[in-house]
Amino acid sequence: MTRFPEATEPAADRAEVFLRYLDFFRSTLLERIASLPAEAVGRSVLPSGWTPLGLLKHLRYVELRWLVWGFEGGDVAEPWGDRGDDGAWHVAPGESRETLSDDLRHQGETTRAIILRNDLNTSGVPGPRWDGAEPASLERVLFHLVQEYARHVGHLDIVAELEGGARGE
């Protein structure tokens, strides 16, 4: 288990702080998903209808959209590939806990590489991700990613508790 990045732990720079938090939340998400019974990962226990696998896929796409497609302006065939025709999170047949977990781990490696090769003050490349607005700096994108992970891992903690999986604090 990755330890929570305490505010009192020295860090070389702000990029290292972001990396620690993203690594912590990503690994916590993967641990919670792994702790769930097999029958629980693809079902919803909430009125909104999202599933743990849908959340796992969504967070992988969040990183892809904000960093590869948005910040770097990369060519991403399906930047909204986590959504079905109705706009809800969608898991396709053949996507499993293992494949989606591997996808998130690989996305995490890509995220790390992007952060390490850029200054946090660098603005993203203009493109469709920004919907006509000025691109955000890498630091602003990373703040967004940290809050997105924190919020969704909290949601997953509740679902995991309902389903008999590992609990957070």
C-alpha positions as CSV (number, residue, x, y, z in Angstrom):
1,M,0.0,0.0,0.0
2,T,1.3,3.4,-0.9
3,R,1.5,5.7,2.1
4,F,-0.4,9.0,2.2
5,P,2.0,11.8,1.3
6,E,2.2,13.8,4.5
7,A,2.5,17.5,4.2
8,T,5.5,17.5,6.5
9,E,7.6,15.2,4.3
10,P,10.3,17.0,2.4
11,A,9.9,17.1,-1.4
12,A,12.4,18.2,-4.1
13,D,9.8,20.4,-5.8
14,R,6.0,20.9,-6.4
15,A,6.1,18.3,-9.2
16,E,7.2,15.7,-6.7
17,V,4.3,16.6,-4.4
18,F,1.8,16.2,-7.3
19,L,3.4,12.9,-8.3
20,R,3.2,11.6,-4.7
21,Y,-0.5,12.5,-4.4
22,L,-1.4,11.1,-7.8
23,D,0.5,7.8,-7.1
24,F,-1.2,7.6,-3.7
25,F,-4.8,8.0,-5.0
26,R,-4.2,5.8,-8.1
27,S,-2.8,3.0,-5.9
28,T,-5.6,3.4,-3.4
29,L,-8.1,3.1,-6.2
30,L,-6.5,0.0,-7.5
31,E,-6.3,-1.6,-4.0
32,R,-10.0,-0.9,-3.4
33,I,-11.0,-2.3,-6.7
34,A,-8.8,-5.4,-6.1
35,S,-10.4,-5.9,-2.7
36,L,-14.0,-6.1,-4.0
37,P,-15.6,-9.5,-4.7
38,A,-15.7,-10.4,-8.4
39,E,-19.5,-10.0,-8.6
40,A,-19.3,-6.4,-7.1
41,V,-17.0,-4.7,-9.5
42,G,-19.5,-4.6,-12.4
43,R,-22.7,-3.8,-10.5
44,S,-23.9,-0.6,-9.0
45,V,-25.2,-0.1,-5.4
46,L,-26.0,3.5,-6.0
47,P,-29.0,5.3,-7.6
48,S,-26.6,7.0,-10.1
49,G,-25.8,3.6,-11.5
50,W,-22.0,3.8,-11.7
51,T,-19.9,0.7,-11.1
52,P,-16.4,0.3,-9.7
53,L,-15.2,-0.8,-13.1
54,G,-16.8,2.3,-14.6
55,L,-15.0,4.5,-12.1
56,L,-11.7,2.8,-12.8
57,K,-12.1,3.3,-16.5
58,H,-13.3,6.9,-16.0
59,L,-10.2,7.9,-14.0
60,R,-7.9,6.5,-16.6
61,Y,-9.6,8.6,-19.2
62,V,-9.6,11.6,-17.0
63,E,-5.7,11.5,-17.0
64,L,-5.7,10.8,-20.7
65,R,-8.0,13.7,-21.5
66,W,-6.3,16.3,-19.3
67,L,-2.7,15.4,-19.9
68,V,-2.3,13.7,-23.3
69,W,-5.1,15.2,-25.2
70,G,-5.4,18.5,-23.4
71,F,-2.0,19.6,-22.0
72,E,0.1,18.0,-24.7
73,G,-2.4,18.3,-27.6
74,G,-1.9,14.7,-28.5
75,D,-4.0,12.8,-31.0
76,V,-6.4,10.7,-28.9
77,A,-8.9,8.7,-31.0
78,E,-11.6,8.5,-28.3
79,P,-10.9,11.0,-25.6
80,W,-14.4,10.4,-24.2
81,G,-14.1,6.6,-24.5
82,D,-15.2,6.1,-20.9
83,R,-18.7,7.3,-21.8
84,G,-21.5,5.4,-23.4
85,D,-24.1,6.9,-25.8
86,D,-26.1,8.1,-22.8
87,G,-23.1,10.0,-21.4
88,A,-22.8,7.6,-18.4
89,W,-19.6,5.7,-17.7
90,H,-19.4,2.7,-19.9
91,V,-17.5,-0.6,-19.6
92,A,-17.3,-2.5,-22.8
93,P,-17.7,-6.3,-23.0
94,G,-14.2,-7.8,-22.6
95,E,-13.0,-5.1,-20.3
96,S,-12.2,-6.6,-16.9
97,R,-10.8,-5.6,-13.6
98,E,-7.4,-6.8,-14.8
99,T,-7.4,-5.0,-18.2
100,L,-8.7,-1.8,-16.8
101,S,-6.3,-1.8,-13.9
102,D,-3.4,-2.4,-16.3
103,D,-4.7,0.5,-18.5
104,L,-4.7,2.8,-15.4
105,R,-1.2,1.8,-14.4
106,H,0.1,2.5,-17.9
107,Q,-1.7,5.8,-17.9
108,G,0.0,6.6,-14.6
109,E,3.4,6.0,-16.2
110,T,2.5,8.3,-19.1
111,T,1.3,10.9,-16.6
112,R,4.6,10.7,-14.6
113,A,6.6,11.1,-17.8
114,I,4.6,14.2,-18.8
115,I,5.0,15.8,-15.4
116,L,8.8,15.1,-15.3
117,R,9.5,16.6,-18.7
118,N,7.6,19.8,-18.2
119,D,7.7,22.8,-16.0
120,L,4.5,23.2,-13.9
121,N,4.1,26.8,-15.2
122,T,3.9,25.6,-18.8
123,S,0.5,26.1,-20.5
124,G,-1.1,23.4,-22.4
125,V,-1.3,23.2,-26.2
126,P,-4.4,24.9,-27.7
127,G,-6.9,22.4,-28.9
128,P,-10.4,20.9,-28.5
129,R,-9.9,19.9,-24.9
130,W,-10.1,23.5,-23.9
131,D,-13.3,24.2,-25.7
132,G,-12.2,27.6,-26.9
133,A,-10.7,28.7,-23.6
134,E,-7.0,29.5,-23.0
135,P,-5.2,26.2,-22.1
136,A,-4.4,25.7,-18.4
137,S,-1.0,25.4,-16.9
138,L,0.3,21.9,-16.0
139,E,0.0,22.9,-12.4
140,R,-3.7,23.8,-12.7
141,V,-4.3,20.5,-14.6
142,L,-2.6,18.6,-11.8
143,F,-4.7,20.3,-9.1
144,H,-7.7,19.3,-11.0
145,L,-6.5,15.7,-11.2
146,V,-5.8,15.5,-7.5
147,Q,-9.2,16.7,-6.6
148,E,-10.9,14.4,-9.1
149,Y,-9.0,11.4,-7.7
150,A,-9.7,12.4,-4.0
151,R,-13.4,12.8,-4.7
152,H,-13.8,9.6,-6.6
153,V,-11.7,7.5,-4.2
154,G,-13.9,8.7,-1.4
155,H,-16.9,7.6,-3.4
156,L,-15.3,4.2,-3.9
157,D,-14.6,3.9,-0.2
158,I,-18.4,4.0,0.4
159,V,-19.1,1.5,-2.3
160,A,-16.3,-0.8,-1.0
161,E,-17.7,-0.6,2.5
162,L,-21.2,-1.6,1.2
163,E,-19.8,-4.4,-0.8
164,G,-17.4,-5.9,1.8
165,G,-14.2,-4.6,0.3
166,A,-11.3,-2.8,1.9
167,R,-12.1,0.5,3.6
168,G,-10.3,3.8,3.7
169,E,-10.0,6.2,6.6
